[in-house]
């Protein structure tokens, strides 16, 4: 079975977080969405406190839909 690779970055996109069609976030992008560091995100994922990253083409990614759903399920988000 062939491994699926994420699309290559376009010229000028060699630095910074990678978003794949907006549906997948790397760990750094997911952590930035929550206002925490990538290291803190990994630690919380191990404890089951945030959506667990998945492997995609050799990279750890978080599905944006899972992160958004998780944020909406937080008790505080229902008050607004």
PyMOL Python script that loads the backbone (N, CA, C, O; Angstrom):
from pymol import cmd

cmd.read_pdbstr("""\
ATOM      1  N   UNK A   1       0.843  -1.179   0.000  1.00  0.00           N
ATOM      2  CA  UNK A   1       0.000   0.000   0.000  1.00  0.00           C
ATOM      3  C   UNK A   1       0.887   1.240   0.000  1.00  0.00           C
ATOM      4  O   UNK A   1       1.792   1.355   0.826  1.00  0.00           O
ATOM      5  N   UNK A   2       0.637   2.150  -0.902  1.00  0.00           N
ATOM      6  CA  UNK A   2       1.432   3.363  -1.013  1.00  0.00           C
ATOM      7  C   UNK A   2       1.068   4.341   0.097  1.00  0.00           C
ATOM      8  O   UNK A   2      -0.097   4.465   0.477  1.00  0.00           O
ATOM      9  N   UNK A   3       2.063   5.021   0.601  1.00  0.00           N
ATOM     10  CA  UNK A   3       1.827   6.024   1.637  1.00  0.00           C
ATOM     11  C   UNK A   3       1.304   7.297   1.005  1.00  0.00           C
ATOM     12  O   UNK A   3       1.793   7.728  -0.039  1.00  0.00           O
ATOM     13  N   UNK A   4       0.338   7.882   1.620  1.00  0.00           N
ATOM     14  CA  UNK A   4      -0.216   9.142   1.137  1.00  0.00           C
ATOM     15  C   UNK A   4       0.626  10.272   1.708  1.00  0.00           C
ATOM     16  O   UNK A   4       0.808  10.370   2.921  1.00  0.00           O
ATOM     17  N   UNK A   5       1.129  11.111   0.840  1.00  0.00           N
ATOM     18  CA  UNK A   5       1.959  12.230   1.270  1.00  0.00           C
ATOM     19  C   UNK A   5       1.146  13.518   1.219  1.00  0.00           C
ATOM     20  O   UNK A   5       0.306  13.681   0.334  1.00  0.00           O
ATOM     21  N   UNK A   6       1.385  14.435   2.155  1.00  0.00           N
ATOM     22  CA  UNK A   6       0.709  15.723   2.082  1.00  0.00           C
ATOM     23  C   UNK A   6       1.208  16.486   0.862  1.00  0.00           C
ATOM     24  O   UNK A   6       2.303  16.209   0.373  1.00  0.00           O
ATOM     25  N   UNK A   7       0.439  17.425   0.369  1.00  0.00           N
ATOM     26  CA  UNK A   7       0.867  18.162  -0.815  1.00  0.00           C
ATOM     27  C   UNK A   7       2.122  18.979  -0.528  1.00  0.00           C
ATOM     28  O   UNK A   7       2.312  19.449   0.593  1.00  0.00           O
ATOM     29  N   UNK A   8       2.977  19.150  -1.528  1.00  0.00           N
ATOM     30  CA  UNK A   8       4.182  19.954  -1.303  1.00  0.00           C
ATOM     31  C   UNK A   8       3.823  21.421  -1.107  1.00  0.00           C
ATOM     32  O   UNK A   8       2.807  21.900  -1.611  1.00  0.00           O
ATOM     33  N   UNK A   9       4.667  22.119  -0.370  1.00  0.00           N
ATOM     34  CA  UNK A   9       4.435  23.543  -0.161  1.00  0.00           C
ATOM     35  C   UNK A   9       4.800  24.302  -1.435  1.00  0.00           C
ATOM     36  O   UNK A   9       5.708  23.914  -2.170  1.00  0.00           O
ATOM     37  N   UNK A  10       4.082  25.376  -1.676  1.00  0.00           N
ATOM     38  CA  UNK A  10       4.369  26.242  -2.821  1.00  0.00           C
ATOM     39  C   UNK A  10       5.567  27.129  -2.496  1.00  0.00           C
ATOM     40  O   UNK A  10       5.910  27.285  -1.324  1.00  0.00           O
ATOM     41  N   UNK A  11       6.206  27.708  -3.498  1.00  0.00           N
ATOM     42  CA  UNK A  11       7.326  28.618  -3.218  1.00  0.00           C
ATOM     43  C   UNK A  11       6.900  29.717  -2.246  1.00  0.00           C
ATOM     44  O   UNK A  11       5.824  30.300  -2.381  1.00  0.00           O
ATOM     45  N   UNK A  12       7.748  29.985  -1.281  1.00  0.00           N
ATOM     46  CA  UNK A  12       7.445  31.000  -0.278  1.00  0.00           C
ATOM     47  C   UNK A  12       6.720  30.448   0.931  1.00  0.00           C
ATOM     48  O   UNK A  12       6.448  31.191   1.874  1.00  0.00           O
ATOM     49  N   UNK A  13       6.400  29.166   0.930  1.00  0.00           N
ATOM     50  CA  UNK A  13       5.696  28.552   2.057  1.00  0.00           C
ATOM     51  C   UNK A  13       6.582  27.576   2.814  1.00  0.00           C
ATOM     52  O   UNK A  13       6.068  26.685   3.491  1.00  0.00           O
ATOM     53  N   UNK A  14       7.869  27.715   2.721  1.00  0.00           N
ATOM     54  CA  UNK A  14       8.760  26.735   3.334  1.00  0.00           C
ATOM     55  C   UNK A  14       8.800  26.818   4.857  1.00  0.00           C
ATOM     56  O   UNK A  14       9.289  25.889   5.500  1.00  0.00           O
ATOM     57  N   UNK A  15       8.316  27.868   5.436  1.00  0.00           N
ATOM     58  CA  UNK A  15       8.399  28.016   6.889  1.00  0.00           C
ATOM     59  C   UNK A  15       7.009  28.109   7.498  1.00  0.00           C
ATOM     60  O   UNK A  15       6.035  28.461   6.833  1.00  0.00           O
ATOM     61  N   UNK A  16       6.949  27.789   8.754  1.00  0.00           N
ATOM     62  CA  UNK A  16       5.700  27.951   9.471  1.00  0.00           C
ATOM     63  C   UNK A  16       4.853  26.692   9.473  1.00  0.00           C
ATOM     64  O   UNK A  16       5.226  25.685   8.871  1.00  0.00           O
ATOM     65  N   UNK A  17       3.719  26.748  10.146  1.00  0.00           N
ATOM     66  CA  UNK A  17       2.851  25.571  10.273  1.00  0.00           C
ATOM     67  C   UNK A  17       2.241  25.183   8.946  1.00  0.00           C
ATOM     68  O   UNK A  17       2.030  26.024   8.072  1.00  0.00           O
ATOM     69  N   UNK A  18       1.962  23.907   8.804  1.00  0.00           N
ATOM     70  CA  UNK A  18       1.360  23.408   7.574  1.00  0.00           C
ATOM     71  C   UNK A  18      -0.092  23.068   7.833  1.00  0.00           C
ATOM     72  O   UNK A  18      -0.417  22.380   8.801  1.00  0.00           O
ATOM     73  N   UNK A  19      -0.967  23.555   6.962  1.00  0.00           N
ATOM     74  CA  UNK A  19      -2.382  23.222   6.997  1.00  0.00           C
ATOM     75  C   UNK A  19      -2.683  22.552   5.674  1.00  0.00           C
ATOM     76  O   UNK A  19      -2.327  23.075   4.619  1.00  0.00           O
ATOM     77  N   UNK A  20      -3.315  21.434   5.714  1.00  0.00           N
ATOM     78  CA  UNK A  20      -3.608  20.688   4.504  1.00  0.00           C
ATOM     79  C   UNK A  20      -5.073  20.891   4.183  1.00  0.00           C
ATOM     80  O   UNK A  20      -5.947  20.274   4.792  1.00  0.00           O
ATOM     81  N   UNK A  21      -5.333  21.759   3.223  1.00  0.00           N
ATOM     82  CA  UNK A  21      -6.692  22.081   2.779  1.00  0.00           C
ATOM     83  C   UNK A  21      -7.581  22.541   3.940  1.00  0.00           C
ATOM     84  O   UNK A  21      -8.805  22.448   3.850  1.00  0.00           O
ATOM     85  N   UNK A  22      -6.988  23.028   5.013  1.00  0.00           N
ATOM     86  CA  UNK A  22      -7.752  23.522   6.142  1.00  0.00           C
ATOM     87  C   UNK A  22      -8.406  22.443   6.981  1.00  0.00           C
ATOM     88  O   UNK A  22      -8.943  22.737   8.048  1.00  0.00           O
ATOM     89  N   UNK A  23      -8.374  21.188   6.520  1.00  0.00           N
ATOM     90  CA  UNK A  23      -9.039  20.103   7.239  1.00  0.00           C
ATOM     91  C   UNK A  23      -8.111  19.434   8.234  1.00  0.00           C
ATOM     92  O   UNK A  23      -8.577  18.834   9.203  1.00  0.00           O
ATOM     93  N   UNK A  24      -6.799  19.525   8.013  1.00  0.00           N
ATOM     94  CA  UNK A  24      -5.820  18.905   8.892  1.00  0.00           C
ATOM     95  C   UNK A  24      -4.882  19.973   9.426  1.00  0.00           C
ATOM     96  O   UNK A  24      -4.456  20.862   8.690  1.00  0.00           O
ATOM     97  N   UNK A  25      -4.565  19.880  10.703  1.00  0.00           N
ATOM     98  CA  UNK A  25      -3.633  20.801  11.336  1.00  0.00           C
ATOM     99  C   UNK A  25      -2.470  20.016  11.896  1.00  0.00           C
ATOM    100  O   UNK A  25      -2.663  18.929  12.440  1.00  0.00           O
ATOM    101  N   UNK A  26      -1.266  20.545  11.772  1.00  0.00           N
ATOM    102  CA  UNK A  26      -0.162  19.891  12.457  1.00  0.00           C
ATOM    103  C   UNK A  26      -0.261  20.230  13.947  1.00  0.00           C
ATOM    104  O   UNK A  26      -1.085  21.051  14.348  1.00  0.00           O
ATOM    105  N   UNK A  27       0.565  19.607  14.744  1.00  0.00           N
ATOM    106  CA  UNK A  27       0.484  19.786  16.197  1.00  0.00           C
ATOM    107  C   UNK A  27       0.676  21.252  16.586  1.00  0.00           C
ATOM    108  O   UNK A  27      -0.020  21.761  17.464  1.00  0.00           O
ATOM    109  N   UNK A  28       1.618  21.923  15.932  1.00  0.00           N
ATOM    110  CA  UNK A  28       1.884  23.319  16.268  1.00  0.00           C
ATOM    111  C   UNK A  28       0.659  24.197  15.979  1.00  0.00           C
ATOM    112  O   UNK A  28       0.334  25.082  16.770  1.00  0.00           O
ATOM    113  N   UNK A  29      -0.015  23.958  14.858  1.00  0.00           N
ATOM    114  CA  UNK A  29      -1.205  24.752  14.510  1.00  0.00           C
ATOM    115  C   UNK A  29      -2.355  24.472  15.466  1.00  0.00           C
ATOM    116  O   UNK A  29      -3.057  25.392  15.886  1.00  0.00           O
ATOM    117  N   UNK A  30      -2.547  23.204  15.811  1.00  0.00           N
ATOM    118  CA  UNK A  30      -3.614  22.853  16.747  1.00  0.00           C
ATOM    119  C   UNK A  30      -3.347  23.477  18.119  1.00  0.00           C
ATOM    120  O   UNK A  30      -4.267  23.970  18.772  1.00  0.00           O
ATOM    121  N   UNK A  31      -2.091  23.452  18.548  1.00  0.00           N
ATOM    122  CA  UNK A  31      -1.736  24.054  19.829  1.00  0.00           C
ATOM    123  C   UNK A  31      -1.955  25.562  19.799  1.00  0.00           C
ATOM    124  O   UNK A  31      -2.433  26.143  20.773  1.00  0.00           O
ATOM    125  N   UNK A  32      -1.606  26.195  18.680  1.00  0.00           N
ATOM    126  CA  UNK A  32      -1.796  27.638  18.558  1.00  0.00           C
ATOM    127  C   UNK A  32      -3.280  28.004  18.624  1.00  0.00           C
ATOM    128  O   UNK A  32      -3.639  29.045  19.174  1.00  0.00           O
ATOM    129  N   UNK A  33      -4.142  27.151  18.065  1.00  0.00           N
ATOM    130  CA  UNK A  33      -5.592  27.391  18.136  1.00  0.00           C
ATOM    131  C   UNK A  33      -6.068  27.424  19.589  1.00  0.00           C
ATOM    132  O   UNK A  33      -7.002  28.150  19.930  1.00  0.00           O
ATOM    133  N   UNK A  34      -5.418  26.631  20.434  1.00  0.00           N
ATOM    134  CA  UNK A  34      -5.816  26.560  21.851  1.00  0.00           C
ATOM    135  C   UNK A  34      -5.017  27.502  22.740  1.00  0.00           C
ATOM    136  O   UNK A  34      -5.321  27.648  23.924  1.00  0.00           O
ATOM    137  N   UNK A  35      -3.988  28.149  22.170  1.00  0.00           N
ATOM    138  CA  UNK A  35      -3.176  29.071  22.957  1.00  0.00           C
ATOM    139  C   UNK A  35      -2.192  28.379  23.875  1.00  0.00           C
ATOM    140  O   UNK A  35      -1.841  28.918  24.924  1.00  0.00           O
ATOM    141  N   UNK A  36      -1.739  27.187  23.495  1.00  0.00           N
ATOM    142  CA  UNK A  36      -0.757  26.445  24.281  1.00  0.00           C
ATOM    143  C   UNK A  36       0.413  26.066  23.373  1.00  0.00           C
ATOM    144  O   UNK A  36       0.357  26.276  22.162  1.00  0.00           O
ATOM    145  N   UNK A  37       1.467  25.508  23.959  1.00  0.00           N
ATOM    146  CA  UNK A  37       2.624  25.089  23.174  1.00  0.00           C
ATOM    147  C   UNK A  37       2.384  23.694  22.598  1.00  0.00           C
ATOM    148  O   UNK A  37       1.503  22.964  23.053  1.00  0.00           O
ATOM    149  N   UNK A  38       3.174  23.339  21.601  1.00  0.00           N
ATOM    150  CA  UNK A  38       3.075  22.008  21.000  1.00  0.00           C
ATOM    151  C   UNK A  38       3.401  20.932  22.032  1.00  0.00           C
ATOM    152  O   UNK A  38       2.788  19.865  22.038  1.00  0.00           O
ATOM    153  N   UNK A  39       4.351  21.212  22.887  1.00  0.00           N
ATOM    154  CA  UNK A  39       4.721  20.252  23.937  1.00  0.00           C
ATOM    155  C   UNK A  39       3.550  20.030  24.901  1.00  0.00           C
ATOM    156  O   UNK A  39       3.275  18.898  25.300  1.00  0.00           O
ATOM    157  N   UNK A  40       2.875  21.099  25.265  1.00  0.00           N
ATOM    158  CA  UNK A  40       1.720  20.986  26.158  1.00  0.00           C
ATOM    159  C   UNK A  40       0.588  20.228  25.470  1.00  0.00           C
ATOM    160  O   UNK A  40      -0.119  19.449  26.110  1.00  0.00           O
ATOM    161  N   UNK A  41       0.413  20.457  24.154  1.00  0.00           N
ATOM    162  CA  UNK A  41      -0.637  19.744  23.424  1.00  0.00           C
ATOM    163  C   UNK A  41      -0.368  18.244  23.438  1.00  0.00           C
ATOM    164  O   UNK A  41      -1.271  17.447  23.689  1.00  0.00           O
ATOM    165  N   UNK A  42       0.878  17.865  23.168  1.00  0.00           N
ATOM    166  CA  UNK A  42       1.222  16.438  23.171  1.00  0.00           C
ATOM    167  C   UNK A  42       0.970  15.808  24.540  1.00  0.00           C
ATOM    168  O   UNK A  42       0.450  14.696  24.630  1.00  0.00           O
ATOM    169  N   UNK A  43       1.340  16.523  25.604  1.00  0.00           N
ATOM    170  CA  UNK A  43       1.136  16.007  26.959  1.00  0.00           C
ATOM    171  C   UNK A  43      -0.354  15.852  27.259  1.00  0.00           C
ATOM    172  O   UNK A  43      -0.761  14.855  27.856  1.00  0.00           O
ATOM    173  N   UNK A  44      -1.164  16.816  26.857  1.00  0.00           N
ATOM    174  CA  UNK A  44      -2.606  16.738  27.104  1.00  0.00           C
ATOM    175  C   UNK A  44      -3.257  15.656  26.255  1.00  0.00           C
ATOM    176  O   UNK A  44      -4.227  15.029  26.681  1.00  0.00           O
ATOM    177  N   UNK A  45      -2.728  15.434  25.057  1.00  0.00           N
ATOM    178  CA  UNK A  45      -3.259  14.367  24.203  1.00  0.00           C
ATOM    179  C   UNK A  45      -2.998  13.004  24.831  1.00  0.00           C
ATOM    180  O   UNK A  45      -3.846  12.114  24.751  1.00  0.00           O
ATOM    181  N   UNK A  46      -1.839  12.830  25.452  1.00  0.00           N
ATOM    182  CA  UNK A  46      -1.539  11.565  26.128  1.00  0.00           C
ATOM    183  C   UNK A  46      -2.487  11.319  27.287  1.00  0.00           C
ATOM    184  O   UNK A  46      -2.809  10.171  27.593  1.00  0.00           O
ATOM    185  N   UNK A  47      -2.938  12.391  27.939  1.00  0.00           N
ATOM    186  CA  UNK A  47      -3.871  12.250  29.062  1.00  0.00           C
ATOM    187  C   UNK A  47      -5.330  12.246  28.609  1.00  0.00           C
ATOM    188  O   UNK A  47      -6.235  12.115  29.434  1.00  0.00           O
ATOM    189  N   UNK A  48      -5.562  12.390  27.296  1.00  0.00           N
ATOM    190  CA  UNK A  48      -6.926  12.369  26.777  1.00  0.00           C
ATOM    191  C   UNK A  48      -7.690  13.659  26.992  1.00  0.00           C
ATOM    192  O   UNK A  48      -8.921  13.659  26.959  1.00  0.00           O
ATOM    193  N   UNK A  49      -6.985  14.758  27.212  1.00  0.00           N
ATOM    194  CA  UNK A  49      -7.645  16.027  27.488  1.00  0.00           C
ATOM    195  C   UNK A  49      -7.937  16.840  26.237  1.00  0.00           C
ATOM    196  O   UNK A  49      -8.737  17.774  26.288  1.00  0.00           O
ATOM    197  N   UNK A  50      -7.314  16.510  25.123  1.00  0.00           N
ATOM    198  CA  UNK A  50      -7.547  17.178  23.835  1.00  0.00           C
ATOM    199  C   UNK A  50      -7.637  16.095  22.766  1.00  0.00           C
ATOM    200  O   UNK A  50      -7.250  14.956  23.024  1.00  0.00           O
ATOM    201  N   UNK A  51      -8.139  16.418  21.566  1.00  0.00           N
ATOM    202  CA  UNK A  51      -8.202  15.402  20.507  1.00  0.00           C
ATOM    203  C   UNK A  51      -6.817  14.815  20.197  1.00  0.00           C
ATOM    204  O   UNK A  51      -5.829  15.540  20.079  1.00  0.00           O
ATOM    205  N   UNK A  52      -6.777  13.504  20.071  1.00  0.00           N
ATOM    206  CA  UNK A  52      -5.515  12.796  19.854  1.00  0.00           C
ATOM    207  C   UNK A  52      -5.093  12.925  18.398  1.00  0.00           C
ATOM    208  O   UNK A  52      -5.904  12.714  17.497  1.00  0.00           O
ATOM    209  N   UNK A  53      -3.820  13.272  18.157  1.00  0.00           N
ATOM    210  CA  UNK A  53      -3.337  13.368  16.776  1.00  0.00           C
ATOM    211  C   UNK A  53      -3.310  12.008  16.091  1.00  0.00           C
ATOM    212  O   UNK A  53      -3.205  10.969  16.743  1.00  0.00           O
ATOM    213  N   UNK A  54      -3.408  12.034  14.763  1.00  0.00           N
ATOM    214  CA  UNK A  54      -3.349  10.822  13.946  1.00  0.00           C
ATOM    215  C   UNK A  54      -2.154  10.916  13.021  1.00  0.00           C
ATOM    216  O   UNK A  54      -1.621  12.002  12.789  1.00  0.00           O
ATOM    217  N   UNK A  55      -1.732   9.774  12.490  1.00  0.00           N
ATOM    218  CA  UNK A  55      -0.646   9.756  11.510  1.00  0.00           C
ATOM    219  C   UNK A  55      -1.224   9.951  10.119  1.00  0.00           C
ATOM    220  O   UNK A  55      -2.196   9.295   9.747  1.00  0.00           O
ATOM    221  N   UNK A  56      -0.622  10.860   9.345  1.00  0.00           N
ATOM    222  CA  UNK A  56      -1.019  11.093   7.964  1.00  0.00           C
ATOM    223  C   UNK A  56       0.246  11.364   7.176  1.00  0.00           C
ATOM    224  O   UNK A  56       0.867  12.417   7.322  1.00  0.00           O
ATOM    225  N   UNK A  57       0.625  10.410   6.343  1.00  0.00           N
ATOM    226  CA  UNK A  57       1.825  10.590   5.535  1.00  0.00           C
ATOM    227  C   UNK A  57       3.083  10.772   6.357  1.00  0.00           C
ATOM    228  O   UNK A  57       3.971  11.529   5.965  1.00  0.00           O
ATOM    229  N   UNK A  58       3.177  10.099   7.484  1.00  0.00           N
ATOM    230  CA  UNK A  58       4.358  10.203   8.330  1.00  0.00           C
ATOM    231  C   UNK A  58       4.349  11.399   9.262  1.00  0.00           C
ATOM    232  O   UNK A  58       5.313  11.608   9.999  1.00  0.00           O
ATOM    233  N   UNK A  59       3.288  12.187   9.249  1.00  0.00           N
ATOM    234  CA  UNK A  59       3.181  13.361  10.112  1.00  0.00           C
ATOM    235  C   UNK A  59       2.057  13.157  11.118  1.00  0.00           C
ATOM    236  O   UNK A  59       1.108  12.418  10.858  1.00  0.00           O
ATOM    237  N   UNK A  60       2.167  13.806  12.251  1.00  0.00           N
ATOM    238  CA  UNK A  60       1.081  13.809  13.222  1.00  0.00           C
ATOM    239  C   UNK A  60       0.186  14.994  12.925  1.00  0.00           C
ATOM    240  O   UNK A  60       0.651  16.132  12.873  1.00  0.00           O
ATOM    241  N   UNK A  61      -1.088  14.733  12.731  1.00  0.00           N
ATOM    242  CA  UNK A  61      -2.036  15.793  12.409  1.00  0.00           C
ATOM    243  C   UNK A  61      -3.281  15.653  13.272  1.00  0.00           C
ATOM    244  O   UNK A  61      -3.576  14.583  13.806  1.00  0.00           O
ATOM    245  N   UNK A  62      -3.997  16.752  13.394  1.00  0.00           N
ATOM    246  CA  UNK A  62      -5.256  16.789  14.130  1.00  0.00           C
ATOM    247  C   UNK A  62      -6.329  17.200  13.130  1.00  0.00           C
ATOM    248  O   UNK A  62      -6.149  18.155  12.375  1.00  0.00           O
ATOM    249  N   UNK A  63      -7.429  16.484  13.128  1.00  0.00           N
ATOM    250  CA  UNK A  63      -8.531  16.848  12.254  1.00  0.00           C
ATOM    251  C   UNK A  63      -9.194  18.110  12.791  1.00  0.00           C
ATOM    252  O   UNK A  63      -9.572  18.178  13.961  1.00  0.00           O
ATOM    253  N   UNK A  64      -9.330  19.105  11.923  1.00  0.00           N
ATOM    254  CA  UNK A  64      -9.950  20.361  12.360  1.00  0.00           C
ATOM    255  C   UNK A  64     -11.360  20.123  12.879  1.00  0.00           C
ATOM    256  O   UNK A  64     -11.777  20.758  13.848  1.00  0.00           O
ATOM    257  N   UNK A  65     -12.101  19.217  12.247  1.00  0.00           N
ATOM    258  CA  UNK A  65     -13.477  18.955  12.680  1.00  0.00           C
ATOM    259  C   UNK A  65     -13.508  18.394  14.102  1.00  0.00           C
ATOM    260  O   UNK A  65     -14.398  18.733  14.881  1.00  0.00           O
ATOM    261  N   UNK A  66     -12.545  17.539  14.444  1.00  0.00           N
ATOM    262  CA  UNK A  66     -12.495  16.998  15.813  1.00  0.00           C
ATOM    263  C   UNK A  66     -12.152  18.087  16.817  1.00  0.00           C
ATOM    264  O   UNK A  66     -12.728  18.140  17.904  1.00  0.00           O
ATOM    265  N   UNK A  67     -11.211  18.959  16.451  1.00  0.00           N
ATOM    266  CA  UNK A  67     -10.821  20.038  17.356  1.00  0.00           C
ATOM    267  C   UNK A  67     -11.990  21.002  17.563  1.00  0.00           C
ATOM    268  O   UNK A  67     -12.258  21.419  18.690  1.00  0.00           O
ATOM    269  N   UNK A  68     -12.688  21.359  16.476  1.00  0.00           N
ATOM    270  CA  UNK A  68     -13.839  22.252  16.593  1.00  0.00           C
ATOM    271  C   UNK A  68     -14.950  21.630  17.427  1.00  0.00           C
ATOM    272  O   UNK A  68     -15.550  22.302  18.266  1.00  0.00           O
ATOM    273  N   UNK A  69     -15.227  20.339  17.198  1.00  0.00           N
ATOM    274  CA  UNK A  69     -16.271  19.642  17.965  1.00  0.00           C
ATOM    275  C   UNK A  69     -15.897  19.602  19.440  1.00  0.00           C
ATOM    276  O   UNK A  69     -16.746  19.809  20.307  1.00  0.00           O
ATOM    277  N   UNK A  70     -14.617  19.334  19.726  1.00  0.00           N
ATOM    278  CA  UNK A  70     -14.153  19.272  21.106  1.00  0.00           C
ATOM    279  C   UNK A  70     -14.327  20.634  21.783  1.00  0.00           C
ATOM    280  O   UNK A  70     -14.748  20.711  22.937  1.00  0.00           O
ATOM    281  N   UNK A  71     -13.997  21.710  21.052  1.00  0.00           N
ATOM    282  CA  UNK A  71     -14.147  23.047  21.624  1.00  0.00           C
ATOM    283  C   UNK A  71     -15.607  23.362  21.927  1.00  0.00           C
ATOM    284  O   UNK A  71     -15.913  23.973  22.951  1.00  0.00           O
ATOM    285  N   UNK A  72     -16.513  22.946  21.037  1.00  0.00           N
ATOM    286  CA  UNK A  72     -17.935  23.207  21.262  1.00  0.00           C
ATOM    287  C   UNK A  72     -18.504  22.403  22.428  1.00  0.00           C
ATOM    288  O   UNK A  72     -19.487  22.812  23.045  1.00  0.00           O
ATOM    289  N   UNK A  73     -17.895  21.272  22.726  1.00  0.00           N
ATOM    290  CA  UNK A  73     -18.380  20.427  23.822  1.00  0.00           C
ATOM    291  C   UNK A  73     -17.886  20.877  25.193  1.00  0.00           C
ATOM    292  O   UNK A  73     -18.330  20.347  26.211  1.00  0.00           O
ATOM    293  N   UNK A  74     -16.977  21.843  25.233  1.00  0.00           N
ATOM    294  CA  UNK A  74     -16.506  22.332  26.523  1.00  0.00           C
ATOM    295  C   UNK A  74     -17.668  22.984  27.259  1.00  0.00           C
ATOM    296  O   UNK A  74     -18.465  23.683  26.632  1.00  0.00           O
ATOM    297  N   UNK A  75     -17.789  22.782  28.558  1.00  0.00           N
ATOM    298  CA  UNK A  75     -18.913  23.330  29.306  1.00  0.00           C
ATOM    299  C   UNK A  75     -19.049  24.843  29.164  1.00  0.00           C
ATOM    300  O   UNK A  75     -20.165  25.353  29.073  1.00  0.00           O
ATOM    301  N   UNK A  76     -17.946  25.559  29.144  1.00  0.00           N
ATOM    302  CA  UNK A  76     -17.997  26.999  29.080  1.00  0.00           C
ATOM    303  C   UNK A  76     -18.517  27.495  27.732  1.00  0.00           C
ATOM    304  O   UNK A  76     -19.123  28.564  27.673  1.00  0.00           O
ATOM    305  N   UNK A  77     -18.295  26.741  26.638  1.00  0.00           N
ATOM    306  CA  UNK A  77     -18.687  27.208  25.318  1.00  0.00           C
ATOM    307  C   UNK A  77     -20.215  27.196  25.142  1.00  0.00           C
ATOM    308  O   UNK A  77     -20.726  27.876  24.253  1.00  0.00           O
ATOM    309  N   UNK A  78     -20.933  26.461  25.947  1.00  0.00           N
ATOM    310  CA  UNK A  78     -22.396  26.391  25.824  1.00  0.00           C
ATOM    311  C   UNK A  78     -23.078  27.609  26.438  1.00  0.00           C
ATOM    312  O   UNK A  78     -24.257  27.855  26.182  1.00  0.00           O
ATOM    313  N   UNK A  79     -22.350  28.364  27.238  1.00  0.00           N
ATOM    314  CA  UNK A  79     -22.944  29.518  27.900  1.00  0.00           C
ATOM    315  C   UNK A  79     -23.073  30.702  26.951  1.00  0.00           C
ATOM    316  O   UNK A  79     -23.859  31.612  27.217  1.00  0.00           O
ATOM    317  N   UNK A  80     -22.329  30.716  25.860  1.00  0.00           N
ATOM    318  CA  UNK A  80     -22.316  31.877  24.963  1.00  0.00           C
ATOM    319  C   UNK A  80     -23.182  31.678  23.776  1.00  0.00           C
ATOM    320  O   UNK A  80     -23.279  32.564  22.926  1.00  0.00           O
TER     321      UNK A  80
END
""", "prot")
cmd.dss("prot")
cmd.show_as("cartoon", "prot")
cmd.util.cbc("prot")
cmd.orient("prot")
